Amino acid sequence: MELVRVLVVDDHAHAREAICSILSEDSLFEVIGTASTGLEALELTGQWMPDLILMDVQMPDMDGLEATRQIKLRFPYVIIVMVTVSDDVTYLFEALKQGAQGYLLKNLAPSTWLEYLRAIVSDDSPLSKELAYRILQEFPAPRTEDVPDNPLTTRELEILQWVSAGYTNREIADQLGISDQTVKNHLKNILQKLHLENRVQLTRYALESGLAGRKLRK
């Protein structure tokens, strides 16, 4: 995996230092800069073009949610993970609506941070089934009017079911006896065929079409 260039955004200096310290434990991540406000984050994103932004939610000048919205409008390629001390799921829903790809609590262990961020940047971040249901209630339904009946192959249907159950690409690969890359390629095909954009929409499709309830083959 290529080096991931990270911008750390938090209005507290100690928090920025702590986040940078966690990231320094994994050679995959390189902190290229820090910001203390959402407005500064927006400016620095345009200057440095980071791959990943770790964004605090509550900040002066411009909060993390608004900064995320504006950054994703201008730089949609950037991966944004919200970082906060609050476990209020309302923040999670709002962050995802604004374009964030993930959500981390500051009190999690550093090893959990690094494992989660590695999953995020490799597009292999699982959602628990309970959280998936809660999130999906907040999202508009994906566009499926142009999707033909049963457009997926048998293997693609299998992978769709594992994804909707909250499994990572690696876990799916282990269960089906195929490589991680093969799983990723299947997922790309599935999303293209169904006119969907991400794992959240894919999970909703599986739930609404009745596919998520089928028995998984182990």
Stockholm file with secondary structure:
# STOCKHOLM 1.0

chainA/1-218         MELVRVLVVDDHAHAREAICSILSEDSLFEVIGTASTGLEALELTGQWMPDLILMDVQMPDMDGLEATRQIKLRFPYVIIVMVTVSDDVTYLFEALKQGAQGYLLKNLAPSTWLEYLRAIVSDDSPLSKELAYRILQEFPAPRTEDVPDNPLTTRELEILQWVSAGYTNREIADQLGISDQTVKNHLKNILQKLHLENRVQLTRYALESGLAGRKLRK
#=GR chainA/1-218 SS CCCEEEEEECSCHHHHHHHHHHHTTSTTEEEEEEESSHHHHHHHHHHHCCSEEEEESSCSSSCHHHHHHHHHHHCTTCEEEEEESCCCHHHHHHHHHTTCCEEEETTSCHHHHHHHHHHHHTTCCCCCHHHHHHHHTTSCCCCCTTCCSSCSCHHHHHHHHHHHTTCCHHHHHHHHTCCHHHHHHHHHHHHHHHTCCSHHHHHHHHHHHTCTTSCCCC
#=GC SS_cons         CCCEEEEEECSCHHHHHHHHHHHTTSTTEEEEEEESSHHHHHHHHHHHCCSEEEEESSCSSSCHHHHHHHHHHHCTTCEEEEEESCCCHHHHHHHHHTTCCEEEETTSCHHHHHHHHHHHHTTCCCCCHHHHHHHHTTSCCCCCTTCCSSCSCHHHHHHHHHHHTTCCHHHHHHHHTCCHHHHHHHHHHHHHHHTCCSHHHHHHHHHHHTCTTSCCCC
//
